[in-house]
Amino acid sequence: MAERSFAKEVEQLRIGAGEEFRGEGILAITKALLECGVAYVAGYQGAPISHLMDVLSDAQDILGELGVHFESSASEAAAAATLAASVHYPIRGAVTFKSTVGTNVASDALANLASGGVKGGALIVVGEDYGEGASIMQERSHAFAMKSQIWLLDPRPNLETITQSVRDGFELSEVSNTPVMLEVRIRACHVHGRFQARDNQRPKMALAEALENPQRDVNRIVLPPASYLHEKEKIEHRWPAAVKFIRERALNERFGPDGAHKVGIVMQGGMYNGVMRALQRLGLADIRGRTDVPLYVLNVTYPLIDDEFLDFARDKESVLVVEEGQPNHIEQAFGAMLHKAGIRTKLFGKDPFPIAGEYTGAVMLDGIRTFIRDNAPGLLSDRDRLPNEPEKPQVPDLSKAVPPRPPGFCTGCPERPIFAAMKLVENELGPHHVAADIGCHLFSILPPFGIGASTMGYGLGPASASAFNVPAEKRVISIMGDGGFWHNGLNSGITNAVFNKHDDVTIIVDNYYSAATGGQDIPSSRAKNRSRSTSHPITDAVKGVGTKWVRHIDRTYDVTKMRDTLKEALTTKEKGPKVIVASSECMLNRQRRERPLLAKAISDGVRSIKPRFGVDEDVCTGDHACMRLSGCPSLSVKVLDDPLRDDPVAAIDETCVGCGNCGEVADAAALCPSFYRADVIHNPNNWDRLVTRLRARVTGWLQERREGKRLNFGARAA
Amino acid sequence: MNKMTAPDETIIKLAVLAVGGQGGGVITDWIVQLAEKNGWYAQATSVPGVAQRTGATIYYIEMVPEAGGTPILSLMPTPGDVDIVLAAELMEAGRAIQRGFVSPDRTTLVTSTHRTLAVIEKVVPGSGIADSSPVLDAAREASKRFLGVDLNQLAAENGSVISASLFGALAGANVLPFAKESFEATIEAGGRGVAASLKAFGAAFDAVQQPEAQGTAVAEAAPDIAPGDGPAEAVAGPESETQAWRALTERVARDFPEDAQPMLLRGLEKVVDFQDVAYGEEYLARMEAAKAVDSDAGGAVRGHAFTIDAAKHLANAMAYDDVIRVADLKTRSARMRRVEKEMGVTPDQVMRVTEFMHPRIEEVCGTLPAGLGGAILKRQRLVDALNRVVNKGRHVRTDTIRWFLLLYLMAGMRRFRRRTLRHRTESAHWEEWLRLAEETVRKDYALGVEVLRCHRLIKGYSDTHARGMSKYDRVLSALPLLAGRDDAADWLRRLIEMALKDEKGEMLDGALKTIETL
């Protein structure tokens, strides 16, 4: 079960023609897929398209009614390979993943798919994780489209255009026998907007029908000599068919004045709103789409349509290409087109725009203003034409005053004690080379833990430590999440280590979900899932591929056990890979599941226990050793109203979920006795009350006895 | 050239800055619904993903009056082009200013003034809490209108969360063209925790309209002690003890300079609370000696800084954290009441309390008579053997009679405390420290005061305590090198600061190297 439920929102997927859809971009894409008669959807979660998978998962009833098959694929490669169903059959299918990382993983299947071509429409929805909020290396998906000759759609970021692109994408795919990639950026995925819905369509051909009447066409299989023919076919047939379709259906759009003009701007569709905002601020456009500058908007960024571009550029003195990211493939292609056609229009792009980095509002305004100022100054107001005017209002320098706030482990996260234990081992055995992986556990790299030296890809933690399996005084440690483990880590990490006789240590963080992507279920998830087979233990898989030294810690909060197990793994004489599986449920998901149940139980009068930690501020000496082994959002410091104390003391706020880490760490590290856990029993039974009363009578008597003999200063000195 | 575009229509641009987990998404949804219900077209975007895991996050909304069709709005805020900034935490307001989203000609900045500390502020061994005042100053300066209220507290007081009070503050700021009732109706339509949300909403709505909403700084460091801040008003106890206590306070008033009296009284209170009135007498006796040295060294013209710092740090040194102290603090009736209050235990609920203790043989021996404890600690094999029994984490249920009684009896060992090994070690240490400070203050007043302040470095338990001691020794190792320099006190002060910056004292070692080259 995922972190966010779309159970309410997916009801909108049922609406039909004449109704208006309102909601998030990815939900709109899902709706458009259903309107296109898609027969199957597959994918792998990851921001910014995680919610697309969650929406589909929550929409299984609707998908079932329409006869749509949905797969939560094991990886992006598995998802992309699913599109093979559209090779021989006129069946529409779509897959989705995060890009470029997902596209990297999927590229084997995508290249094969693109070579043989497709009969049914094949759409690849990629969430372009680029710019602010991205969690991966900053690259473009564009090159993937180019190298395999997959058509790339980059629609204007509004729901009308995005959903239209889904429809166009399927048709384009079918007329040109080529898979089509639909690129949506982070904010477009999450933009709240509207579009006019259409009726959902059942698939024209059911998957079962294909299965029962199998077809094969040897010419569509990537095997010589067909593979040689495929390359020619791409150029001679599929490309021209695509160009014809794109031009006839006017997938690319032109706005603003026609005819000769000093300047014109060409842009990726996804850049349109940003360009329009810059023009609005320069007084050259309004929010209804009117513009004084001719615009050519590429809702299809690959292939480019030479004639269209040349038509646009021919009667302009200068043309600006707004193309985010690098290399600037589009600008380079346009330059070549102009050169070959002998057209003298000046071409601008990565100058005035910066070569690297996101086209934020400020970058967009600066770039477009500079371009127009240099090439059509008459368009600008005096203020925007004045070169020496201070660009930005004076902003007070707060760089030293505002502390950075990177993401970190949530309150009660079961991964925190794993790294606290690693820290304790580090104190004893010295620092080790730690190969990190992709997942929430990567936050270990940041303060307070500072553990982890590299991250080479999802599930590739142990593989990235392979070279270090040489005789040495220390063993290499690698970390892998359960998500990465099932994605490919079982093979690339564990099997690889067994086969190559590694003498290393791998910690597999098992939090019952693919947690970093939003808590989707995976094979080792423990929750009941009516459409997936779960509860397959990681330890069984690890042993199944031949690992001998396997330890399972079924409660990560046991810091002492975690520490001792890791120490054993690092020091044992036994050779071969040592695998520690550390399991506890992701607290975010656990709370989401348990909190409403607890609240209901309490209000129903059922006896319930609510744990929370606290700190005795008079016992705490303010050394903050506990913070350096935690970083929990609910464990903070507070300044005491006591002139004798210089340093703030530890304090736990009401957001504490009572996970136990504070107490366990204080235990394992022999920190200080200031932590306590208070279990408040709601709706106590008679026995609880009786015991409490009895105890209170005895302890109260003892306290009274002692406090009657000494001075008591009340709360201040205590 | 013939322009065909109309000037900018009314677009309201609103950014929400929050810490992941604060519910920025909830308030964003509310604002969108509010706008749509009032006949506006609203577009909202966010950048969720891992950034939301406790990190800084931003949501952005643009809205225009409905005019058919899809208006072309921006998906991200641009510096200098935002009308309203809502910040769910003070430093996030600072981040908004830093990113240029707050402009003096147009931006209304509404922020909660509470602090959610970032990890790097918490892990510092000393005080790493960032100063709020530059951000508050910048907030007033950089915005057209600034409204700051502790919205977190208002939410907590009303049993709700900050999204509700932030929404109330937005309504109260009166910057959106929508009626208060419409805001409230939006919350009601959400259907979850409506009553509490509405209360928090209302409280924040009113609070931002008060003149104080211009923002007040939150407490930063330990507050200065005000002269005349006397002993605790409520001193309860047997008549003989309270009489003896009064005698002590009278002695403070009679024998000590006025500027040092408040700190002395606080110190006195601490040591008497730690042990007994006789211990307080010892404290005052030792302080009288220190005061005499202070007077000789010219303390009168320096506000008796030496006496004040000695009063503070000697009290802390004398009230060291031994097993007896911990057991005593954990078994007091006031403590149980405080925990119940903190946990919000109502009369129809009961509470169980588990303490996390990890005694080591060092702590146990510390509580034994000095000769015996010392003898054991000298025998390593015996120590190892005993450690196997003693040295383990213990989860102690102080609400049960068995464990309570055990701690109670341990606390009762107070009367033997002066004979324990720990007391001998501690008292020898503070004597040595005071002697050094007194010797120094005679030659260099400011330096002597800094020697006293070195005691701040000794804190924590077990390894942390050992590290503190090591830092203390390392800082004081510079004393011979510094003695005689004009800037000696400055250097020592800087060394203390450095020692409190990181756990192992790496910055301190760097600073010490610099001193060697002086």
Boltz contact constraints between the chains, C-beta under 6 A:
constraints:
  - contact:
      token1: [A, 47]
      token2: [B, 49]
      max_distance: 6.0
  - contact:
      token1: [A, 132]
      token2: [B, 47]
      max_distance: 6.0
  - contact:
      token1: [A, 133]
      token2: [B, 47]
      max_distance: 6.0
  - contact:
      token1: [A, 133]
      token2: [B, 49]
      max_distance: 6.0
  - contact:
      token1: [A, 133]
      token2: [B, 51]
      max_distance: 6.0
  - contact:
      token1: [A, 135]
      token2: [B, 49]
      max_distance: 6.0
  - contact:
      token1: [A, 135]
      token2: [B, 50]
      max_distance: 6.0
  - contact:
      token1: [A, 157]
      token2: [B, 75]
      max_distance: 6.0
  - contact:
      token1: [A, 158]
      token2: [B, 70]
      max_distance: 6.0
  - contact:
      token1: [A, 160]
      token2: [B, 70]
      max_distance: 6.0
  - contact:
      token1: [A, 186]
      token2: [B, 47]
      max_distance: 6.0
  - contact:
      token1: [A, 187]
      token2: [B, 45]
      max_distance: 6.0
  - contact:
      token1: [A, 187]
      token2: [B, 75]
      max_distance: 6.0
  - contact:
      token1: [A, 190]
      token2: [B, 45]
      max_distance: 6.0
  - contact:
      token1: [A, 190]
      token2: [B, 46]
      max_distance: 6.0
  - contact:
      token1: [A, 191]
      token2: [B, 45]
      max_distance: 6.0
  - contact:
      token1: [A, 192]
      token2: [B, 32]
      max_distance: 6.0
  - contact:
      token1: [A, 192]
      token2: [B, 44]
      max_distance: 6.0
  - contact:
      token1: [A, 193]
      token2: [B, 43]
      max_distance: 6.0
  - contact:
      token1: [A, 273]
      token2: [B, 72]
      max_distance: 6.0
  - contact:
      token1: [A, 273]
      token2: [B, 74]
      max_distance: 6.0
  - contact:
      token1: [A, 273]
      token2: [B, 75]
      max_distance: 6.0
  - contact:
      token1: [A, 276]
      token2: [B, 72]
      max_distance: 6.0
  - contact:
      token1: [A, 277]
      token2: [B, 74]
      max_distance: 6.0
  - contact:
      token1: [A, 285]
      token2: [B, 5]
      max_distance: 6.0
  - contact:
      token1: [A, 286]
      token2: [B, 5]
      max_distance: 6.0
  - contact:
      token1: [A, 286]
      token2: [B, 6]
      max_distance: 6.0
  - contact:
      token1: [A, 287]
      token2: [B, 9]
      max_distance: 6.0
  - contact:
      token1: [A, 287]
      token2: [B, 71]
      max_distance: 6.0
  - contact:
      token1: [A, 287]
      token2: [B, 72]
      max_distance: 6.0
  - contact:
      token1: [A, 289]
      token2: [B, 72]
      max_distance: 6.0
  - contact:
      token1: [A, 290]
      token2: [B, 4]
      max_distance: 6.0
  - contact:
      token1: [A, 290]
      token2: [B, 5]
      max_distance: 6.0
  - contact:
      token1: [A, 292]
      token2: [B, 3]
      max_distance: 6.0
  - contact:
      token1: [A, 292]
      token2: [B, 5]
      max_distance: 6.0
  - contact:
      token1: [A, 361]
      token2: [B, 76]
      max_distance: 6.0
  - contact:
      token1: [A, 361]
      token2: [B, 78]
      max_distance: 6.0
  - contact:
      token1: [A, 362]
      token2: [B, 78]
      max_distance: 6.0
  - contact:
      token1: [A, 362]
      token2: [B, 79]
      max_distance: 6.0
  - contact:
      token1: [A, 378]
      token2: [B, 1]
      max_distance: 6.0
  - contact:
      token1: [A, 393]
      token2: [B, 103]
      max_distance: 6.0
  - contact:
      token1: [A, 395]
      token2: [B, 100]
      max_distance: 6.0
  - contact:
      token1: [A, 396]
      token2: [B, 138]
      max_distance: 6.0
  - contact:
      token1: [A, 396]
      token2: [B, 142]
      max_distance: 6.0
  - contact:
      token1: [A, 398]
      token2: [B, 94]
      max_distance: 6.0
  - contact:
      token1: [A, 398]
      token2: [B, 97]
      max_distance: 6.0
  - contact:
      token1: [A, 398]
      token2: [B, 98]
      max_distance: 6.0
  - contact:
      token1: [A, 398]
      token2: [B, 138]
      max_distance: 6.0
  - contact:
      token1: [A, 401]
      token2: [B, 134]
      max_distance: 6.0
  - contact:
      token1: [A, 401]
      token2: [B, 135]
      max_distance: 6.0
  - contact:
      token1: [A, 402]
      token2: [B, 91]
      max_distance: 6.0
  - contact:
      token1: [A, 402]
      token2: [B, 94]
      max_distance: 6.0
  - contact:
      token1: [A, 402]
      token2: [B, 95]
      max_distance: 6.0
  - contact:
      token1: [A, 402]
      token2: [B, 98]
      max_distance: 6.0
  - contact:
      token1: [A, 403]
      token2: [B, 118]
      max_distance: 6.0
  - contact:
      token1: [A, 403]
      token2: [B, 120]
      max_distance: 6.0
  - contact:
      token1: [A, 403]
      token2: [B, 121]
      max_distance: 6.0
  - contact:
      token1: [A, 403]
      token2: [B, 130]
      max_distance: 6.0
  - contact:
      token1: [A, 405]
      token2: [B, 55]
      max_distance: 6.0
  - contact:
      token1: [A, 405]
      token2: [B, 56]
      max_distance: 6.0
  - contact:
      token1: [A, 405]
      token2: [B, 118]
      max_distance: 6.0
  - contact:
      token1: [A, 406]
      token2: [B, 55]
      max_distance: 6.0
  - contact:
      token1: [A, 407]
      token2: [B, 50]
      max_distance: 6.0
  - contact:
      token1: [A, 407]
      token2: [B, 51]
      max_distance: 6.0
  - contact:
      token1: [A, 407]
      token2: [B, 53]
      max_distance: 6.0
  - contact:
      token1: [A, 407]
      token2: [B, 54]
      max_distance: 6.0
  - contact:
      token1: [A, 407]
      token2: [B, 55]
      max_distance: 6.0
  - contact:
      token1: [A, 408]
      token2: [B, 54]
      max_distance: 6.0
  - contact:
      token1: [A, 410]
      token2: [B, 53]
      max_distance: 6.0
  - contact:
      token1: [A, 447]
      token2: [B, 119]
      max_distance: 6.0
  - contact:
      token1: [A, 447]
      token2: [B, 120]
      max_distance: 6.0
  - contact:
      token1: [A, 447]
      token2: [B, 123]
      max_distance: 6.0
  - contact:
      token1: [A, 448]
      token2: [B, 119]
      max_distance: 6.0
  - contact:
      token1: [A, 448]
      token2: [B, 123]
      max_distance: 6.0
  - contact:
      token1: [A, 516]
      token2: [B, 50]
      max_distance: 6.0
  - contact:
      token1: [A, 614]
      token2: [B, 342]
      max_distance: 6.0
  - contact:
      token1: [A, 618]
      token2: [B, 329]
      max_distance: 6.0
  - contact:
      token1: [A, 619]
      token2: [B, 326]
      max_distance: 6.0
  - contact:
      token1: [A, 619]
      token2: [B, 329]
      max_distance: 6.0
  - contact:
      token1: [A, 621]
      token2: [B, 459]
      max_distance: 6.0
  - contact:
      token1: [A, 621]
      token2: [B, 460]
      max_distance: 6.0
  - contact:
      token1: [A, 623]
      token2: [B, 125]
      max_distance: 6.0
  - contact:
      token1: [A, 623]
      token2: [B, 459]
      max_distance: 6.0
  - contact:
      token1: [A, 623]
      token2: [B, 460]
      max_distance: 6.0
  - contact:
      token1: [A, 623]
      token2: [B, 464]
      max_distance: 6.0
  - contact:
      token1: [A, 624]
      token2: [B, 125]
      max_distance: 6.0
  - contact:
      token1: [A, 625]
      token2: [B, 460]
      max_distance: 6.0
  - contact:
      token1: [A, 625]
      token2: [B, 464]
      max_distance: 6.0
  - contact:
      token1: [A, 627]
      token2: [B, 122]
      max_distance: 6.0
  - contact:
      token1: [A, 627]
      token2: [B, 123]
      max_distance: 6.0
  - contact:
      token1: [A, 628]
      token2: [B, 123]
      max_distance: 6.0
  - contact:
      token1: [A, 628]
      token2: [B, 503]
      max_distance: 6.0
  - contact:
      token1: [A, 631]
      token2: [B, 119]
      max_distance: 6.0
  - contact:
      token1: [A, 633]
      token2: [B, 54]
      max_distance: 6.0
  - contact:
      token1: [A, 636]
      token2: [B, 117]
      max_distance: 6.0
  - contact:
      token1: [A, 637]
      token2: [B, 122]
      max_distance: 6.0
  - contact:
      token1: [A, 639]
      token2: [B, 219]
      max_distance: 6.0
  - contact:
      token1: [A, 643]
      token2: [B, 222]
      max_distance: 6.0
  - contact:
      token1: [A, 643]
      token2: [B, 225]
      max_distance: 6.0
  - contact:
      token1: [A, 643]
      token2: [B, 266]
      max_distance: 6.0
  - contact:
      token1: [A, 644]
      token2: [B, 266]
      max_distance: 6.0
  - contact:
      token1: [A, 644]
      token2: [B, 312]
      max_distance: 6.0
  - contact:
      token1: [A, 644]
      token2: [B, 315]
      max_distance: 6.0
  - contact:
      token1: [A, 645]
      token2: [B, 222]
      max_distance: 6.0
  - contact:
      token1: [A, 646]
      token2: [B, 456]
      max_distance: 6.0
  - contact:
      token1: [A, 647]
      token2: [B, 126]
      max_distance: 6.0
  - contact:
      token1: [A, 647]
      token2: [B, 127]
      max_distance: 6.0
  - contact:
      token1: [A, 648]
      token2: [B, 127]
      max_distance: 6.0
  - contact:
      token1: [A, 663]
      token2: [B, 356]
      max_distance: 6.0
  - contact:
      token1: [A, 666]
      token2: [B, 356]
      max_distance: 6.0
  - contact:
      token1: [A, 667]
      token2: [B, 356]
      max_distance: 6.0
  - contact:
      token1: [A, 667]
      token2: [B, 358]
      max_distance: 6.0
  - contact:
      token1: [A, 667]
      token2: [B, 393]
      max_distance: 6.0
  - contact:
      token1: [A, 670]
      token2: [B, 358]
      max_distance: 6.0
  - contact:
      token1: [A, 670]
      token2: [B, 462]
      max_distance: 6.0
  - contact:
      token1: [A, 672]
      token2: [B, 461]
      max_distance: 6.0
  - contact:
      token1: [A, 673]
      token2: [B, 326]
      max_distance: 6.0
  - contact:
      token1: [A, 673]
      token2: [B, 357]
      max_distance: 6.0
  - contact:
      token1: [A, 675]
      token2: [B, 356]
      max_distance: 6.0
  - contact:
      token1: [A, 676]
      token2: [B, 353]
      max_distance: 6.0
  - contact:
      token1: [A, 676]
      token2: [B, 355]
      max_distance: 6.0
  - contact:
      token1: [A, 677]
      token2: [B, 354]
      max_distance: 6.0
  - contact:
      token1: [A, 678]
      token2: [B, 339]
      max_distance: 6.0
  - contact:
      token1: [A, 678]
      token2: [B, 343]
      max_distance: 6.0
  - contact:
      token1: [A, 678]
      token2: [B, 351]
      max_distance: 6.0
  - contact:
      token1: [A, 678]
      token2: [B, 353]
      max_distance: 6.0
  - contact:
      token1: [A, 679]
      token2: [B, 352]
      max_distance: 6.0
  - contact:
      token1: [A, 680]
      token2: [B, 343]
      max_distance: 6.0
  - contact:
      token1: [A, 680]
      token2: [B, 345]
      max_distance: 6.0
  - contact:
      token1: [A, 680]
      token2: [B, 349]
      max_distance: 6.0
  - contact:
      token1: [A, 680]
      token2: [B, 351]
      max_distance: 6.0
  - contact:
      token1: [A, 681]
      token2: [B, 350]
      max_distance: 6.0
  - contact:
      token1: [A, 682]
      token2: [B, 349]
      max_distance: 6.0
  - contact:
      token1: [A, 684]
      token2: [B, 350]
      max_distance: 6.0
  - contact:
      token1: [A, 688]
      token2: [B, 350]
      max_distance: 6.0
  - contact:
      token1: [A, 692]
      token2: [B, 350]
      max_distance: 6.0
  - contact:
      token1: [A, 695]
      token2: [B, 399]
      max_distance: 6.0
  - contact:
      token1: [A, 695]
      token2: [B, 401]
      max_distance: 6.0
  - contact:
      token1: [A, 698]
      token2: [B, 401]
      max_distance: 6.0
  - contact:
      token1: [A, 699]
      token2: [B, 404]
      max_distance: 6.0
  - contact:
      token1: [A, 702]
      token2: [B, 408]
      max_distance: 6.0
  - contact:
      token1: [A, 703]
      token2: [B, 333]
      max_distance: 6.0
  - contact:
      token1: [A, 710]
      token2: [B, 237]
      max_distance: 6.0
  - contact:
      token1: [A, 711]
      token2: [B, 235]
      max_distance: 6.0
  - contact:
      token1: [A, 711]
      token2: [B, 237]
      max_distance: 6.0
  - contact:
      token1: [A, 711]
      token2: [B, 241]
      max_distance: 6.0
  - contact:
      token1: [A, 711]
      token2: [B, 245]
      max_distance: 6.0
  - contact:
      token1: [A, 711]
      token2: [B, 272]
      max_distance: 6.0
  - contact:
      token1: [A, 712]
      token2: [B, 236]
      max_distance: 6.0
  - contact:
      token1: [A, 712]
      token2: [B, 237]
      max_distance: 6.0
  - contact:
      token1: [A, 713]
      token2: [B, 232]
      max_distance: 6.0
  - contact:
      token1: [A, 713]
      token2: [B, 269]
      max_distance: 6.0
  - contact:
      token1: [A, 713]
      token2: [B, 273]
      max_distance: 6.0
  - contact:
      token1: [A, 714]
      token2: [B, 232]
      max_distance: 6.0
  - contact:
      token1: [A, 714]
      token2: [B, 234]
      max_distance: 6.0
  - contact:
      token1: [A, 715]
      token2: [B, 334]
      max_distance: 6.0
  - contact:
      token1: [A, 716]
      token2: [B, 232]
      max_distance: 6.0
  - contact:
      token1: [A, 717]
      token2: [B, 269]
      max_distance: 6.0
  - contact:
      token1: [A, 717]
      token2: [B, 270]
      max_distance: 6.0
  - contact:
      token1: [A, 717]
      token2: [B, 273]
      max_distance: 6.0
  - contact:
      token1: [A, 718]
      token2: [B, 334]
      max_distance: 6.0
